[in-house]
Amino acid sequence: MHLVRHRLMAGLLLMLPVVAAAQVVPVEDFARHAEVQEVALSPDGRHVAMTVPADDGNESQLLIVALDGSGKTQVLRFGKRQHVTDIVWTSPTRVVVSRANMEPMKAQLFSQGELVASDIDGKHQGILFAYIPDDGFMGGRRKDMGYAQIDDLVEREPGVAMVNFTAWRTRPDDEYQPTTIFRVDTVTGDRKQVEYSPEAAGFYFDSKSRARLRVVNRPGMEAPDLFYRPRPNDQDWTPVPATLAGRRMSLAYVADDDDTAYALITDKGEPEQLFRISLSAGTRTRVVGRDDIEIAGLMYSGHGGAPFGVYYDAATPTVEYLDPSSEWARLHASLMKSFPGELVSMSDYSQDNNKVLFTVFSDRNPGAYYVFDRQAGKIQLINEAEPWIKRERMAPVAPITFKTRDGVTLHGFYTAPVGAKGPQPLIVMPHGGPHGVYDSWSYDNDVQFLASRGYAVLQVNFRGSAGRGDLFTYSGYQQWGGRMMDDIADGVRWAIDNKRADPGRICTYGASFGGYAALMNPIRYPDLYRCAIGSIGVYDLALMKKFGDVRGTGAGRDYLDQALGTDQAALAANSPARNADKIKVPVMLFQGSVDKRVPMEQFDAMVTGFRKAGVQVDTMVVKGEGHGFYKPENRVEVYRRIEAFLARNLGPDAGVTASANAK
């Protein structure tokens, strides 16, 4: 915490500090948590709010920082050993956050669905939504049995927000989860119901905070139900006509006329396109989009403004402006020139549009937060996410494209150690998920750790990955051990054919689904690999339907049937635990003892399979850790064991940095 404050104060005075590079990147640098998780700019542009970890890492606090150069800060706490996320300024002096848990695998916070408000001086804190159980004779004030999030702000009434509240399931098999929209005064806590959906739904609002689109999502491959209100004063919901959207639709912006809007739309599961639409006429005009890659994000023309550009990141990172000559496009292009080799994301604006909060990040930069004062023409550094990571010491991540054996074009990323040329010892690192997730051009601690130890890294967005539309995702359903493994192997062969990989020194490493793929690929393609590392992996597909939190809902069970299939023989054939005797390479396994997503039954099944096959396997079960490892000391130990395992199995010359030098 004190380090964050020190760096913050320095950052407010400096533009781009120059730090001398050390010769060795310690393993601890890749295991540390970010100093800043999130930053938000106040409506008047006078303050930023930022989530920062407490000294022990088991709590995150909200730091309110004045931007006037005075160095004045205010620390807000919302409970012992509590994390917070989703910062929303509802007025220049009132801020709302969500109580949060930490997702260890991604090292990111995620909301618990409880909303807490506070003045920026720490006074008048109040719980807006939460379930507070009775304590003896004391009754809990709030009994909100559900998940709350702020969907919209009422611009003309500071402090007032539209809150989406979706009820919890009351029984494990109960799918009844109605959604209510409340109009909430975040100062007094008063709330008024303004919308209701008998099923869990997302709502989108116009410029006067009236709900105009309702989306009821369905499990698996089912299309959502889309309803809208063509005119601002309509009360009834009308099914969205095919002239507007065939499958999915989300409103990105509604103009002040409350009719003209921008929407992301897909008709048949192809990558979403950005359209300009008329709600009343039910017509649309395509603005921008690609046939092969989804739009990853929109860039907006200041506070409450229309989109001025989009960016794509599932392949080569690309920015596309709707009108390059527009004021905001020119500003963004100017900021991009100020940070060569980086991507700039403008994320927040003061109401007068003079102050702009933006983030700078890249394949070698975990991210830094800045505020640009347009009138003064000055950029102010707020804080770096991981200031100990030095860009010049990290390895560049190169986008790649190749065709599979059956002619499908796939994208991915190849990272070589700094200064390396020619074929390298290669770590094939499939992403988790696998559906709804994809690798992008960005900083990754695992990738950079491996590259710093002398290994190239290959990441493939195989069939089933997100980022290319629903149809591409669904093409991986019931193909976990089939085409998805073929795609990964085809990527490895691309690396070999293009002199990027030493064919005799290749290992697989992944977490969650990546752990499954790390063991399944050597089963399918035993000649490609020298070793395999699985972390918190799924190893028995039939067990996935019996244990773990995914199967806890009807929607989750439907998803498992669709994604994995129901043929028991096929499930067994595509389960590493049932085919342990076919794995002929050294294996290392990591597991969290309290993992709810991939519980111990999966790890036990894989170890039992190896024991029956008479195969030795290195294992590490981390007590108290779940789906991923949160504590830095545990992450350090995992990295050190991986480093030693790879050095043993890919040869003594594989690592350019000796293990002893990193400790």
Stockholm file with secondary structure:
# STOCKHOLM 1.0

chainA/1-663         MHLVRHRLMAGLLLMLPVVAAAQVVPVEDFARHAEVQEVALSPDGRHVAMTVPADDGNESQLLIVALDGSGKTQVLRFGKRQHVTDIVWTSPTRVVVSRANMEPMKAQLFSQGELVASDIDGKHQGILFAYIPDDGFMGGRRKDMGYAQIDDLVEREPGVAMVNFTAWRTRPDDEYQPTTIFRVDTVTGDRKQVEYSPEAAGFYFDSKSRARLRVVNRPGMEAPDLFYRPRPNDQDWTPVPATLAGRRMSLAYVADDDDTAYALITDKGEPEQLFRISLSAGTRTRVVGRDDIEIAGLMYSGHGGAPFGVYYDAATPTVEYLDPSSEWARLHASLMKSFPGELVSMSDYSQDNNKVLFTVFSDRNPGAYYVFDRQAGKIQLINEAEPWIKRERMAPVAPITFKTRDGVTLHGFYTAPVGAKGPQPLIVMPHGGPHGVYDSWSYDNDVQFLASRGYAVLQVNFRGSAGRGDLFTYSGYQQWGGRMMDDIADGVRWAIDNKRADPGRICTYGASFGGYAALMNPIRYPDLYRCAIGSIGVYDLALMKKFGDVRGTGAGRDYLDQALGTDQAALAANSPARNADKIKVPVMLFQGSVDKRVPMEQFDAMVTGFRKAGVQVDTMVVKGEGHGFYKPENRVEVYRRIEAFLARNLGPDAGVTASANAK
#=GR chainA/1-663 SS CHHHHHHHHHHTTCSSCCCCCCSCCCHHHHHSCCSCSEEEECTTSSEEEEEEECTTSSCEEEEEEESSSSCCEEEECCSTTCEEEEEEEEETTEEEEEEEEEETTTTEEEEEEEEEEEETTSCSCEEEECBCCCBTTBCCSCBCCEEEEEEEECTTSTTEEEEEEEECCSSTTCCCCCEEEEEEETTTCCEEEEEEESSCCEEEECTTSCEEEEEECCSTTCCCEEEECSSTTCCSCEECCTTTCSSEEEEEEECTTSSEEEEEEESSSSCCEEEEEETTTTEEEEEECCSSSCCCEEEESSTTCCEEEEEECSSSCEEEESCTTSHHHHHHHHHHHHSTTSEEEEEEECTTSCEEEEEEECSSCCCEEEEEETTTTEEEEEEESSTTCCGGGSCCEEEEEEECTTSCEEEEEEECCTTCCSSEEEEECCCSCSTTCCCCSSCCHHHHHHHHTTCEEEEEECTTCSSSCHHHHHTTTTCTTTHHHHHHHHHHHHHHHTTCEEEEEEEEEEETHHHHHHHHHHHHCTTTCSEEEEESCCCCHHHHTTSSGGGGSHHHHHHHHHHHCSCHHHHHHTCGGGGGGGCCSCEEEEEETTCSSSCHHHHHHHHHHHHHHTCCEEEEEETTCCSSCCSHHHHHHHHHHHHHHHHHHSCTTSCSSCHHHHC
#=GC SS_cons         CHHHHHHHHHHTTCSSCCCCCCSCCCHHHHHSCCSCSEEEECTTSSEEEEEEECTTSSCEEEEEEESSSSCCEEEECCSTTCEEEEEEEEETTEEEEEEEEEETTTTEEEEEEEEEEEETTSCSCEEEECBCCCBTTBCCSCBCCEEEEEEEECTTSTTEEEEEEEECCSSTTCCCCCEEEEEEETTTCCEEEEEEESSCCEEEECTTSCEEEEEECCSTTCCCEEEECSSTTCCSCEECCTTTCSSEEEEEEECTTSSEEEEEEESSSSCCEEEEEETTTTEEEEEECCSSSCCCEEEESSTTCCEEEEEECSSSCEEEESCTTSHHHHHHHHHHHHSTTSEEEEEEECTTSCEEEEEEECSSCCCEEEEEETTTTEEEEEEESSTTCCGGGSCCEEEEEEECTTSCEEEEEEECCTTCCSSEEEEECCCSCSTTCCCCSSCCHHHHHHHHTTCEEEEEECTTCSSSCHHHHHTTTTCTTTHHHHHHHHHHHHHHHTTCEEEEEEEEEEETHHHHHHHHHHHHCTTTCSEEEEESCCCCHHHHTTSSGGGGSHHHHHHHHHHHCSCHHHHHHTCGGGGGGGCCSCEEEEEETTCSSSCHHHHHHHHHHHHHHTCCEEEEEETTCCSSCCSHHHHHHHHHHHHHHHHHHSCTTSCSSCHHHHC
//
